[in-house]
Amino acid sequence: MHIAIKLASTSFICFKATSANAANWAQLAGERAQNTATPYIPDKWHRNQKTSVRPMWSARWGHALVVLNQAVARSYLTDEENSARAKNDRPVLVLLGGDDGRLRDSKNNTQDMGIGSGKLRNDVWIGELAHGSQSLWRVDDKYFNGGDKTFSPELIRSEMRWFLSNPGRIAPPSWPSESGSIIPLYYDEWIACQDSIKDDLIDPTICDDPPLYCFRDILLPGCQPQAIWKEDNMWSPRRGHGAVVANNKIFVIGGRAREQKRIEEWRLVGGIDGQKRFETIKDHSTTREELVLKNDVWISEDGSGSSWTLVNPGCRDHQEEVLMKTEVWSRDLSEPSLPKIVGTLGSKCYRTSDCYGISECRALGNTHEKVCVCPMFSPREHHSVAIQHRFKVNDDSSVYAQDVIYVVGGFINVKQSFCSNRSCGSVDGYRLAIDDAWMSSDGRHWFQFKAAFSMSFIGRGGHTSLIVRPSYQFGNMSKTDSRDRLLIFGGEALNPYEFNTTYLNDVWEVSLPTEPCCLPSDGCSDESQLYNHSCLPRASDWKGITHTAEWPARAFHTSAYEPPSSSNQFVHRIYLMGGKNAIQDFHDVWTWNLANDVTWRCDYCTVDSDKVSTALVPTSDQQVTKRSENDAYLSIDLPLSSMKKFELPSLDKEAKLLNYTSRSTTIFLSDLDIATAAAVGVTTIKELASADLYRILKLRGFDYPGQFAREVRNICYLRALSLVLVEKCAIKQIPDLFFQNKALRERGQLANDDPPEISCGRGGDSNPCEDGDWDGCTPISGLAEVNVHGLGNVAVPQIKHNVSSVVTELFCRQLPGSRCYSASAFLDNRVVTLGGMGINGTTLYRDVWTRDEVFPRAFISLKPKSRTSQSKFSFDSSEAGAYFEYKIIKDGKDVIPWSVTTKSIGVDVSWLRRGWYTLFVRSVDPSGNRDDAFSTEVNVYRWYYVPPIPWGLLSGCLVAAIALTVGGYFEYRRR
């Protein structure tokens, strides 16, 4: 990304914004979980959506997410046409449904459950990244603390907003009745007037448009409740469903839903094999609210998800290959490959009208009884859905375009118990991960292009899939290959025949034709018929790219696709985030640029192995190395080797930094030091900060009375540094970052003056250090030794370590917490992820994060001329919504340590004394990224300051002198 910048002197400088090898994340919404900005913080327990000041969806998992109004570049359009489409788009996030209840075995409370809690949802929320402006973030100067220039997260505020488009609707509990009698109403009865199924009614005329007065009183004569309910119908509350935007419509497909259902007689006690049903109470209603798997398809065409139409009711029964594989209970003795008895008692039928939805009544094999067979994919959850834009350019240059939906895999339920001559058992059945694949252009007609239980592609659920356009290579494939690719990542494989679950880290691709299946130019007018069979992928189009990707095997992760653009150097990029396996939840982020190899890159996952320093202060023979700026971003769970000393670059003999120069790095610990610390159970920054007295003393060399262990040099300095890092990276309501201590903000004070008092122990004490609570490092006033039980006399350090100069160059990583069952998308040139479940199912998230891998670049837009009394600086940044940190140095010492300002406030240094000074400035964006390099042409300035002549003081002195002279003269005359 190249940006042109105009300085105060009207000269122009062009620079390239650099990308990090890893990336921090900025929090857009939710309860604040970072210290660099304030997200859109929603109301916590506000029940009335209409009066909510800051509405937002409840913490949840298993929700679906789509992007609306995002213009995607089309290859058959000109650059001007694509630019015009992109200029007018206003992409928004649409969140659909999910579950805001925890898993049944969870013991802890959820994190800010928000509005409502504990059930499946079918609400629809619209999220806008920017509100009324082009910037996602706003700098609010009213929160700037000008007194001591300390930073408040409220200075940078997210412009994201959430709006409730549809609160979710469910069927009334009972039919309307004048007599007051209660007749239960089932979900299927509530939606009976949907156009796709109303013809199955005995009397479809009940669905005719009702008179207007019926909407005022549904009990009036001539009013049919189901016709009135039609406009309120929508998909039932659910989780694990799929959603896509195709042909400018939102599609919701399948999932696990909550519905009011009638309990069939065959499922009641005594209701098996023709026996009479047993009822416990006379007139007892045989209904209950159930969790059921669905394969229905709903669409919304209003651009907001407010109104919905059922285009496919789906089935309650399985597709043929699932029945033939899992529910065959008797076979023909003369031909064992043919079934004789198939399915459950509930799937038995005589005609198609006996079956639900689009199921067909058929005889399978040599069966003498027919069963209901689903002509589309079986009801399922945690399947993957993807969308492909197909097109054909005709001879007359007209274009026929069509969006195609793909459904791959997922979890289905099959029966494995045998009762009489039918399968039975658990209502839900046994979970099976399936490996089939289907496609459709309208959601009504589905075509299978991969059969279940075939090939080496393992059945799976909780996986993700994406479709990418051509212009890249896989192995020996040519860049000129014009086919799109369906990519499939990881997932969970299981079946009821095995007693283990397998988590996958494979990557598959399916080569896809790019022309629509139904072309009007070929005489196709009915998409229910497949006129162009070449539009279906073949078995040979399935290829495994890798069976062991670099990322650990997982399921219930999210992925997103970033198409090539000028902002990413025109490369295709895949993001894979979070997920879980049998042991842990993941928080890692992996990227893949779709190059010739299949190497994935992990954010912050590399291990720095070349240790070069064992001393705290560099000596003449000590190696000082240049390292990645990512090393400066820490978390307290990182190994001790991650603690390094970063120093600003020095100006050359001509007082210049012509090229962008990164900071130099010094390593504190050697491999032997790290091994010594690990031997006592100290391996991370957090463990060092919380280490007890005996561990610290052992690292100082005190082992047993009269015996000494190997000493880790500068361990007390590193402990002081670890304590400050733990405090710095903790989320605070009013952050008071260590390097912005008020004592360091006093005008003219140097950073290497005497440090402030350090409290004893591991924080929290305000009293001076005493013998009883000593931590092994902190000086104790008046004591040179302390008698430690079991060790004898131990020397007390007499130095108060000041780590401010080091900690100001170390920053905290900002990442979403470990999570699974979340949702991600790519819009407006950024990846976002939201919601999900974490901490082994005990925490639900109600937040939105965006990844930012680009370091901002600060530049000095206004500066004083050297050898003048001009004193004002102004700064600007390559990123909107950034603030600035600046430092002024004189003779190698800090006159002003890193201090905070904004673009509109700037800096006034009129209080400086005469002399040479150097100013460094860096931009800080909402993700915590800072400038990674410095140059005197952009963000470093050296000048000679001349204080202005104090004319006011001189004039006052002159007036006073004249007054004294005149007064003295008159006094003399008086005498």
N, C-alpha and C positions, 0 to 999 in steps of 0.2 A: 504494500500500500504506500504510494508516494503522495506526500502532502507538501504543498507550497506554503511557505510562511513569510509574512511580511514583517520586517522589523521596523523599529521607530525611525531608522535612518533610510527607510524606503528601499533597502536592499532586499534581495530574495535569497532564501536558502531552501534547498530541497533535501530532504532526508528520507530514509526508508525506515518505517516502523518495523521493529524486529519481533520475531515470534520466539517464545520460550520453548525449551525442550519439554517442558511440562507446563501445567496451567493451574492457576488458582480459579476459584469460583466466587462470583458475587451473588449475594442473596437478594432476590427481587421481592419476595413476599414471605410472610410468616413471622412467628416470634423471633426476634433478633438472635442470631447465632454466630455473629461475627462482630468485629470492632471497627470496621472501616466505613460502614455506611448504615443507614437506617432503611430497612425494607418496608414494603407496604404491610403494616401490622394490622391484622384484622381484629374485629370485635371478638372477644373471647366467648362469652356466653349469651350473646344477644339472640333472643328467640324470635323476635319479630323482624322478618326480612325487610319489610317495607320501611321500617324506621331505622334500620341498621345504618350506621355512619360509614363503616368500613366492612362491607360484607365479604365473605369468602367461604368456600366449601369447607366442610369438616375434615379433620384428619382422617385419612382413609388409605386403602390398598386395593389392588385389583381393578382400578378404574381404567377407563380408556381415554385417549387424548388424540385430537386431530387438529389440523391447522386449516383455517378458512381464509379465503381472500388472499392467498399467496400466489402471485404470478410466477410461474415456472417458465424458464426460457424454452422455446420450441424450435427445433432445428429447421422446420419448414417455414418459419417466419424470418423476416429480415431483422438485422440488428436494430433498426429504428423501431420496428413493430414490437420487438421484445423489450426495448427500453421504455416505450410508451406504456406497455402493460405493467412493467415493474414500477414505473413512476406513479401509477394510479392505484397500486395495491395497498391495502391496509390489513396486513395479516393479523389474525387474532387466534388465541388458543381456545379450544372448546373441550372442556372436561365433562365426561359423561359417566355417571353412576359410580359404582365402587362399593366398598364395604368399610364402614367406620366402626366396626366391632373388632375386637382382638380375637386371636385364636383361642379355642376353648381352654387350653392348658396354660394360658398366660396368667401370671400372678400380679404383675405390677400395673399401675395405671398408665394410660396412654398420655402422650405429650399433647396437652391442650387440644382436647377433642373438638372444641369449637361448637358450632351450631348442631345440636342433636348428637346422638351417639348410639352405637351398638346395633346397627342393622344394615341390610343392603339398601342401596339408594338407586334411584333413577332420575336424579336431578341433573340439570344441565347448567354449566357455568361458562361465561365468556371472560377471557382474560386479555386485556390490552397491555402490551409492553410499554407503550408511551401514550400519554394522555395530552393531546393538544399540542404536541411539539415533536421535533425530530429526535430529541435526546431521551435516552432511557433513564437518565439521572439528572437531578437538579441540585445545584449548589445553593444552599440557603444561608446567606451571610448573617442572618439574625442569630444563628447559633455559634457564630465565631466568638471565641473568648479572646478579645483583644488585650486584656490585662496581662495575662501570662502566656498568651499564644498557645494554649493547650488545645488539643483536638477533641471534638465531640462527634460521635457517629451521626448525630442529627445534622451535621453540617452537609452531608451528602445524603440525599433522599431519593428513594426509588419512585419513579413515575408510573409504576404498574398499577392497574386497577382491575378489580373483579366485579362482575355483575351477574346476578341470578337471572338466567334466561327462562328457566323452567324449574319450578320447585319439585317436580316429580309428581306423578298422579298414579293412584292405584284404584282398583275397583271398590265400590261401596261394599260394606260387609254383608248387606242383604238387599233383596228386591224391595222396591217401594211398595207399601201396602197401606190401604185405607183402614183396614181392620186392625192393624197393629201386629199382625202375626209376622213372625220372623222366618223368612225363607232365605237360606244362605245363597249368596251370589258368588259364582266362581269366575276366575279371570277369563277363561275361555268364553263364558257367556257374556262377559263385559265387552269383549272385542268382537262379538259375533257379526256385527254389521260392517266390518272392514271389507272393502271391495274384493279383496283377494279370496275371501272365504264365505261371503254372504250367500253365494249361490248354493252352498251346501245346506242351508237352512230349509226346513220344511216349507216355510212361507217367507221367501225373501222380501216380500212387500213390506214387512215390518221395518225394513231399513230405508224406506222412502223418506225423503226430507220431511221432517215434522213441521207442523204449523209453529209460528213464532210464539204463540201463547204457551206451547208445551215447555219452552225453556224457562218460563216463569213458574209453572206448576206442572210437574211431571205426572201428577195423579189425575189430571183432567181427562175426560173421555177423548179417545182417539189418539192419545199420546203413547208412543212406543218408547220405553226407556232406552233400549239398545240403540235406537236411531239418535236419541239425544246425547247419549254417551259417546257417540262415534268421534266427535271432535275433541274429546278429552283422552281418547285411547292413546296409549304409547307402550313402549316396551316395559316389561315388568322390572322391578328393582333387581340388580344383578351385579356380579363381579366376574372377572376372568373372561370378559367378552371382547370381541374385536370391533374396531371402528375405523373407517376410512372415509375420505372425501372423493367421490367419483362423479364425474359429469355435474359438478357443482352441487351435489347432494351429499348429506351425511348419512352413511350407512352404519347401523349397529347390527352385529351378527353374533348370535349364539351367546354362550356364557352360562354361568350358574345363577339361576333366578329364584326369587321368593314369590310364590303364588298361592292363592287360596284354591285348594283342590278338593274334589270329591274323592273319598276313599272307595275304590271299586270293591264289589262284593268278593272277588277272588282274593283280595288282600286282607279280608277280615277273618277272624277266628271261625273255623268251620266252613270257610268259603272255598275249599279246594276240591277239585275233581267232582263237581256236581253236588257236593254236600250242602245242606241248608245253612245259610248264614246265621251266625249267633250274634244277637244284639243284647248288650248288657242293660240298656234302659230303653223303655218303650219310647218311640218317637225321637230317639237320640240322633242328632245330626251326625252323619258320617263324613265330616269334613275336617280339614286341618290345613294349616299353612305349611307348605313344603318348600324345600330347596330342590329344584329340579334342573337338569341339564337341558339346554335349549339349542336349537339350530334355526330359529326364526330370523327373519331379516326385516328390519324397519328402516324407513328413510325419512329424512326431513329436508324439505326444499325451501324453507323460508329464510335460510341463512343465519338462523339463531338457535335452532333446535327446540323451538316452542311447540310446533305442531308436528305430528308424526303419522305416517301411513304404513300399514303392514303390507309388504309386497310378497312375502313368503311366510306362511305359518310354520313351515318346517314339518318335522315328524316327531312322534314319540318313540318310533321304532328305529332299528339299526338299518344301515345299508346292507346289501346282500352279502358282500364278502365278510362282513363282521359276523352276521348270523351263521354263515357257513363255516367260519373258523372257530367261533367261540360258543355257539349255542345249538350244536347238533347233539341230540341225545340218543339217537338210534339210526343205524345205517342199514341199507339194503344188503342182505347177505349175499345176493348174487352179484352185486356191484358195490363194494365197500366205499367207493369214492362218492356215491350218491347218498344223500341223507334221506331218512324216512320220517323222523320227527325232529322239527326245528322250532326254536323260539320258546317264548313263555306262554303261559295260559292267556295272558292279556293281549298277546299279539295274534291270537287265532282269529280268523275272519272267514266270511263267505263271499263277500263282495267288497269292492274298493270303498264304498260308502261306510263300511264298518270301521275303516281306518281313520286316524286323525290326520288332518292337514293334507299334505300332498302324497302321503304313503299310498302304495298300491298293493292290492290283495293278490298274491301270487303263490303258486305252488313251486317249491324249490326242490329240484331233483325228483325223487320218487315219492315225495310226501303225498299222503292221501288227504291231508288237511292243508288249507292255505294259511299263510301268515302275512301280516302287514310288512312290507319292505319299503324302505326309504330310498327314493331315487336320487337323493343328494347325500351330502355327508351326514353322518350320525350326529345326534346332539352331543355337544362337547364344550369344554372350557379350556382356557389357556392355550388356544390355538394361535397361530400367527396369521395376520392378514397384511396384504401389501397391494399397492395399486400401480398399474402400468398404463401409460398413455400410449395407445396405438394410433397409427394414422397411415393413410395412403394418399400420395399426391397423384391426382388423375392427369390424364393427357392435356386437359384444358387448364392445368395449374390449380384447379380447385382441390381442396383438401377434405377428405372424410376422416374424422377423428373419433376415437372411442376409448373410454377408460375401461380397463379390465381389472376385476378384483380377484385376488388369489387367496385361498385358504389352505394352509398346510398344517397337518398334524393336530395335536391337542390331546386332551384326556377325555376318554369316554368311559361309560360304566357298562360292564357286561355281567351276566348272571353265570355263576359257577356252581350253584347248588341244584340238586335233582329232587323233585317232588312229583310222585306218581310218574306221569310220562311227559312232564314239562319241567323247564328250568324255573327255579324260584330262588328264595333266599332273601338277602338284604334288599330293602327297597332301592337303595342307591346302587347295589351291586358292587362289583369289584373294579377298581380303577385300572385302566389299560391305556398306555401311550400308543397312539396310532401313527402311521407313517404315510397316509394318503395325501393327495393334493388335488384341489378343485379350482375351477375358474368360472367367472360369470361376468357379463357386462351389465346386467340389470338387477341381479340379486334374486330373480325369479327362476331363471333357467341356469342350471349348473352342469358343467361338463368335467368329468374326472380325467386327469391326465397322468395320474400315477395311482395304481391300485394299492390297496393296503396289503401288508404282509409280503412285500416283494422287494427285491434288490437289496443292496447293502446299506441303504439309507435307513437308519434305525428309527423306529417309532419314538416320538418324543412330545413333550408338552413343556410349557414354560420357556420356549425358545423364542427367537425373534427372526424376522425376515425383512429384507429390504430389496428394492429394485433399483438398479443403477443403469444409466445410459451407457452406450459404447464409447470408444475412444481411449481405451486402456487395454493392457495386456494381462493375461494369466498364463504364465509359462510360455508355451510355444504358440499361443493364439495371436493372430495378427491384429494390429490396431485397427485395421480396416474392417474387421468383423462388425457388421451393422446390427447385430442382435443385442437386445437388452439382456440383463442378467438378474435372476432372482437369487439372492444370497441368503443363506440360512445359517444361523449361529447357535451352537450349543443346545442346551435344554436338559430335561430329565427323562430318562427312559425307565419304564417299569412295566411289568405285566403280572397278572395274578398267578402265573405258573412258576414264577421265581420269587424268592423271598428277599430280594435285595433291590436297591435303587441305584441306578447308574447315572452319574452326572457327566455331561459331554462337553468337550471343548473343541469340537470339530467345526469346519466351515465347508458348506456345500454351495455349489452354484448350479443353476438351471438356465440353459440358454433358451431364450424366449423369442418367438417370431414377433415382428413388429407391426404386421398388418392386421386390421380388424377381422374377426371371424365372419362377420356378416357384412358384405359389401353391396350396397345398392347397385353399383355398376355391374355386378355379376348377377343381378336378378334376385338378391336376397332381400326379403322384406319382413321376415319373421325370425327373430333372434332365438326362438325356441328350437329352430332347426339349425344344424351345423352344416352350412353349405361349403365352407372352406376348411377341410380337415387339416390342411397344412398349418393352420393357425395354432394347433395344439402342440405343446412340447412333446418330444419323443423320449423314450426310455434312455436313448443314447445321449440325450441332452443333460442328463444328471451326472455331475462329476464332483468327486470329493477334492477340494482344494488342499485341505489338511485335516488330519484326524487328531492332531495334537497341537493346537495353537498355543502361543506363548502364554495366554491368560489361563488361569486355573479353571478346571471344569466347573460348570455352574448352570443354574436355571433361574427363571424369573428375573432375569436382568433386562435391561433396556438397550436399544441401539438406535442410532440416527444416522442419516446420510446427508453429507454436505456436498452438493454438486460443485463442479469447477467454476471458479469465478476469479475476478481480478484480486479479490481480497485473500485468496488462498493459493495464489500462483498457479491457478488453473489445474488443480489436481482434484481427483475424486477422493473423498475421505469418509471413512466409516468410524463411528464412535460406538464403543461398547462399555456399559457402565453398570456397576452394582451387581445384584443377584445374590444367590445363596447356594450352598451345598449342604451336605449332612452335618457339617461341623460349624460353619460360620456364615455370617453375612459379609458381603464384600462392599468396599467403598472405592475400589480402584477404578481408574478410567483408562481405557485402551483406545488407541487410534491406529488406523491402517490406511495408507495412502493408495492402495490398489496398484502397487507397482509390480514389476516382474516377479519379485520374491513375495513371500507371504509373511514378512516380519511385522509384527505388531509392536507398537511403542507404548509403554506405560508411563503415565504421569507420575513422576517422583518415585519410580520403582528401581532406579539404578543404584548400585552400591559403589561407593568410591573406595577403591582398593589401594591406590598408591599413596601411602602416608609419607609425608616428607618432613615432618617437623616433630620434635619432641620437647621443644622449649616454648615458653610463653612469649618471650620477646625475641625477635629474630636476631641472630648473631651474624658476624661477618661471613661465616661459612654455611649459614642455614639457607636452604632453598625456599624461595618464595615463588609460588606458582600462580598462573592465571587459570581460573576454573569457571565452570558454568555459573551464571548468576542464579540459577535455580538452587544452588547449594546454600544460598543465603535465606531461603524460605524453609522454616523448620516447623516441626510439630514435636511436642514433648515426648512422644512415643518413639522418636527416632533414636538410633544408636548413638553412643557417645562420640563416635568418629565424625558425626555431622556437625559438632561444635567447632567452628572455625573463626578466624579473625579476618575480617574484610577491611581493607583500607582504601581510601580514595586515591586516585592516581595523582602523581606529582606533576607539576608543570615543568616543561623543559627549560633550558637555559634562556630561551627567549620568552619565558613565561606564557607558553602556549601549549594547547593540546589540539593539534590540527585534526587528527583523526579521532573517531570515537574510541575512547580507551576505557576498558573495564577495570573494576577494582582488583587489586591484588589480594591473594588469599594465603593465610598461614594456618597450618594444621597444628592443633594443640597436642594431640596424643599420638604416640607411636603404637604399632601393633602390639608390642609387649605391654604397654600401659593398658591398652584395651583388654588384653587377656587377663592382666592382673585384676582389673576391676570386675570382669566377668566371673572370676574365681570366687568373689564374695557376693555374687548375685546382683551386681550393678552393671547393667548393659545399656540402659536408655537414659535420656535426660531426666525423665520423670523419676526413674529409680534413684538417680544420683541426688535429686532434690529432696527425696523422701527417705534417704538412707539414714539409718540410726547411728548413734554415737560409735558403736563398736566397728561398724563397717567403715566409717570415715577414718577412724583411728588406724584401722588395719591398712587402709590405702595410704595413710601417712607413714606407715612403717612400723606401727606398734602392734605386736602380735600377742606375745606372752611376756610375763615379767622376765626381763633379762634377755629376751629373744626379739629379733626384729624381722619384719617381713619386707618384701620389696616395696619401696615407696613409689607412688605415682606422683611425678613431679607436678607441682602447681595444682594439686587436687583441691585445695581450699579455694583457689581462684575459680576453678571450674565449678565447684559447688555453688559459689556465689553467683556465677553466671547462670547455672541451671535454675536456681531459685528465682532469679529475675525473669528468665524465659518462661517459667511456669506461670508466674504472675502476669507477664505481658500477654501471653496467649490465652489466658482465661477470659471468658465472656463476662464483661462487667456492665452493670446498668449505667454507670457513669465512668467510662474508661479513664484511667489515670496512668497512661503509659509511662514506663519507668524513665525513658529518655526525655520526657516532657515534664519532669519534676520542676516545681516552681522555683526551687532553689537554684536550678540551672538556668532559669529564665531571667534572672536579674541582669540588668543591662551591664555588659562588660565583663561578667564573671567568666572565668576560664573553666573548661570542662575538666582539667586535670588539677584543679584546686583540691583541698581536702574534701573527701567524700562525706556524705551525710552519715549519721549514726545508723548502724545496721542492727536490727533487732535480733535477739538470740533465738536459737532453735530453728524451726521450719516455718516461721512466719506467725503473725498474730500477736506476739508479745510486744508490748511497748516499753517495758522496763529494761534497764541495762542488763547485760548478760551476768548471770550468777552461776555459782558452782553447780547447783542442782539441775539446771535445764540446759547445760552446755551441749552444743552440737558437734564439738570436736574441731571447729574451725574459727569460730567467732572470738575475737579478743575479749578477755575479761579484765575489767579495770582493776589494777593493783595486783594482779596475779601473774606469775611467770610459769607456774605449774599447777596441775590439778591432779589429785589422787583419784584415779578411776578404779572402781572395783574390778579386780581380776587382772589389772594391768599395772597398777602402781602409779607412780608419778609420770604424768604426761605433760610435755611442754605445751604451753598455750601460745598460739601465734600472736604476734604483736602488731600485725599489719591489717589494716582495714582495706579490703580489696575494693577498688572502684572499677566496676565493669561497664560504666556508662558509655565509654568510647567504643566498646565492642558491641554492646547490645543495640546501639543505635543503627548499626549496619546489619543486624539480623532481624528477620521479619517472620511473621507467623503465617503458615499455610492456611488457606481457607478452602475447605472441601465440604461437600455435603456429607452427612454421616452415613455409615454403613446402612444399606437398605436393599430391599427386594420388593417385588410387586409394585414398583413405581411406574412412571410413564415419562417418556422423553420425546422431544421433537426438535426439528431444526427449522427456524424461521428467522427472517430478518437478519441473516448472516450470523446467527448464534445458535448454540445448542442450549436447550433448557431441559431441566428435569424437575419433577414435582411429585410430592406425596410419597407413599410407600410405607413399608413396615420394616422395623429394625430391631436390634438387640434381641435376637432369637424370638421374635414374635411378641415382645412385650411393649413395644413402642410404635405408635403410628405418627406419621409426619404430616404436617400441614404447612408446607413451605414450597417455594419455587427458587431454583438456583440456575445461573447461567455461567457457562465456562468462558474464560477470557485468557487466551494464550499470548496476547500481544502486549508487549511492554509499552507503556505510554512514553511519550517524549516531551519533556518540558523545554521551553525556549524563552529566552529573555526578550520580551517585546519592547521594553523601555528600560534604558540604563543611563546612569550619569556619565558624563564625559570625564576622562581622567584629568586631574589637576584643576578641577573646578569644585565649586561648593554644591553642585547638583547632588541630590540625595535620594531620589525616588527610583524604585524598580517596579516594573510590571512584568507579569509572566503569563504565558499561555501554554496550552497543552494540545497534543495531537488527539486527545480523547475528551469528549464533553463529559461533564460530571466529575471532574478530577479536582483535587486540591493540591497544594504545593508545600513541600518542605525545603527550607533554605538554610544554609550555613555560611557564616562569614569567618574567615581565618586570617590571622595576622602573625607572621613570623612562626608558622607551624603550629600555632595554638588557636583554639576556638575562641573567638570573641563572642560569637553567637552560636551555640550548638543548634542542631536541627530544630527549626521552629516552623510553625504552621501559618500559612496565609492562603488567600484565594485570589482568583483572577481580578476581581473588582477591588479588592483591598490593597494588594501589593505590599511593598515594603518601603519604609522611610528610615534612612540611616543617618539623619542629620545630627545625631548625638555622638557620632564617631569622632575620634581625635585624628589629627593629621597623620597621614602615613599610607603605606601600601596595604591593600586588602584584596582578598580573593573570595568571591561568592560562588558557591555551588547551589544549584537548584534542581530538584527532582519532582516529577509529577507522580501523584498517587491516585490510582483509579479505584473504583468501589470494590474490586477484587483483591486489593492490596498490592498489585503489581506496581513497581517503581522503575524509573529509568535504569537501564542496565549498563550504560556507558556515558562518558562525559567528554565534552569538547568545548574549547574556548570560542568556537564559532556559534554555539547554540546555548548551552546551559552552564557555562563557566565564564566568569568575568573577573579580570584583575585590573584594578585601577588605583590611582593615587588620589586620596580624598583630601581636600583642603576645606577645613571648616569655614563657614561664612564669617565675615567680619561682624562682630556683635554690635551693630550700629545702635541698637536700642540701649545697650549697656553704656556705650561710650557717650551717647547723648545724655543719658541720665547722669553720668558722672560729670559731664561738662556743665550741665544745668546746676548740679549740686555745688560744683566748684565756684561758679559765678555767684550763686546765692550766698555761699560762705564769704566770698570776697566782699560782696556788697554789704552783707551784714556786719563783717568785721570793720569795714570802712565807717559805717554809720555809728558803730559802737565806739570807734576811735574818736570821731567827731564829738560824740556825746560827752565823752570824758574830757 
